[in-house]
Amino acid sequence: MRLRNVTGAKEAVALSRFVVQEPETKKGNWQSCFEKEQPIHIEIGMGKGQFITELAKQNPTINYIGIEKYASVLIRALTKRDEQEIPNLIYLLVDAKNLCDYFSEGEVDRVYLNFSDPWPKDRHSKRRLTAKEYFGRYDKIITKTGFVAMKTDNEALFDFSLQQAEEAGWKLQRVTRNLHQSEYAAGNIMTEYEEKFSALGNPIYRLEAYR
Ligand SMILES: C[S@@+](CC[C@H](N)C(=O)[O-])C[C@H]1O[C@@H](n2cnc3c(N)ncnc32)[C@H](O)[C@@H]1O
């Protein structure tokens, strides 16, 4: 994602009641951040938050945590959010490579990865959020019946993800190379990137990975 620096974003994010500060202190205790104790789903790289906001509104019996690395991006979600009451949605401003510092074993029921940065150069492949090193992190924090759901318009990233999930010992389900024309299209919530790239005619790839 091309990043435009937003003046004051860091300060605004640090003061927001929707962004959990010092998230390592919540490890094993995330339910205390919500009104109700219920399963936790996270989105890594939530961007401006369209997907997770809609998901949280549609599913009040799930607690959602949106994770974003950059304050200049997260601030966009906060600006929109201020007008809306969504008790089951909070955010973290962290780098997902440190996920295991914030969540304890089996604390998360589902991980969403939407239009993750492709990191096209081979030497950066370990930074891709579906590299097997990341599946190792997800393995530690996801419940036994939980799963990782990924969407992208990038075929090379998708093929890499299928291969890495299998190498990491995960089982693939509900795999499609054209989500919008598939049997899984019903109920699909579009992300900002998904709207942009599908409008250009790009097919959307989707997978779910289970242990
Ligand atoms: C290409 S954008 C996609 C945004 C949104 N998910 C969508 O589909 O519209 C990828 C987002 O992931 C965030 N991101 C990339 N690597 C990350 C990481 N290691 N931890 C947390 N967020 C990350 C980026 O800052 C960016 O906002």
The ligand as a Tripos MOL2 file, in Angstrom:
@<TRIPOS>MOLECULE
LIG
   27    29     1     0     0
SMALL
NO_CHARGES

@<TRIPOS>ATOM
      1 C1         -2.5410   -3.8400    0.5230 C.3       1 LIG1
      2 S1         -3.2170   -3.2780    2.0080 S.3       1 LIG1
      3 C2         -4.8090   -4.1010    2.1030 C.3       1 LIG1
      4 C3         -5.7560   -3.4130    3.0380 C.3       1 LIG1
      5 C4         -7.1090   -4.1200    3.2630 C.3       1 LIG1
      6 N1         -6.9150   -5.3930    3.9140 N.3       1 LIG1
      7 C5         -7.8890   -4.2900    1.9840 C.2       1 LIG1
      8 O1         -8.0060   -5.4250    1.5250 O.co2     1 LIG1
      9 O2         -8.3900   -3.2940    1.4560 O.co2     1 LIG1
     10 C6         -2.2530   -4.1860    3.1920 C.3       1 LIG1
     11 C7         -2.3030   -3.6090    4.5950 C.3       1 LIG1
     12 O3         -1.5960   -4.4630    5.4720 O.3       1 LIG1
     13 C8         -0.8060   -3.6960    6.3660 C.3       1 LIG1
     14 N2          0.3050   -4.5600    6.7980 N.ar      1 LIG1
     15 C9          1.2960   -5.0450    6.0010 C.ar      1 LIG1
     16 N3          2.1440   -5.8070    6.7170 N.ar      1 LIG1
     17 C10         1.6680   -5.8010    7.9890 C.ar      1 LIG1
     18 C11         2.1270   -6.4010    9.1930 C.ar      1 LIG1
     19 N4          3.2580   -7.1410    9.2140 N.pl3     1 LIG1
     20 N5          1.4300   -6.1990   10.3210 N.ar      1 LIG1
     21 C12         0.2960   -5.4430   10.2990 C.ar      1 LIG1
     22 N6         -0.1870   -4.8460    9.1930 N.ar      1 LIG1
     23 C13         0.4830   -5.0280    8.0490 C.ar      1 LIG1
     24 C14        -0.3740   -2.5190    5.5100 C.3       1 LIG1
     25 O4          0.0320   -1.4090    6.2790 O.3       1 LIG1
     26 C15        -1.6380   -2.2420    4.7020 C.3       1 LIG1
     27 O5         -2.5150   -1.3510    5.3680 O.3       1 LIG1
@<TRIPOS>BOND
     1     1     2 1
     2     2     3 1
     3     2    10 1
     4     3     4 1
     5     4     5 1
     6     5     6 1
     7     5     7 1
     8     7     8 2
     9     7     9 1
    10    10    11 1
    11    11    12 1
    12    11    26 1
    13    12    13 1
    14    13    14 1
    15    13    24 1
    16    14    15 ar
    17    14    23 ar
    18    15    16 ar
    19    16    17 ar
    20    17    18 ar
    21    17    23 ar
    22    18    19 1
    23    18    20 ar
    24    20    21 ar
    25    21    22 ar
    26    22    23 ar
    27    24    25 1
    28    24    26 1
    29    26    27 1
@<TRIPOS>SUBSTRUCTURE
     1 LIG1         1 GROUP 0 **** ****
